[in-house]
């Protein structure tokens, strides 16, 4: 179940794509992480590819998913804050409960 603040933060398209990925490949937890071979937990989008294509998602454990995203951010020359603003344009207005 998606909480309202997560839905608001990422938007309908984000969740629609992840539903398509889950429908096509199944739960990420059925796979091994492509980075460390532990049990995966998340579907990770391969950066610089079409996010709407279900073939551009890879199963990753949470820690490898975070490292992958942070590594991409640094490689592209962005700060974490700049990257967050790019992904979530209104993130400054989002406040936690």
Secondary structure, 3 states (H helix, E strand, C coil): CCCHHHHHHHCHHHHHHHHHHHHHHCCHHHCECCCCCCECCEEEECCCCCCCCHHHEEEECHHHHHHHHHHHHHHCCCCHHHHHHHHCCCHHHCCCC
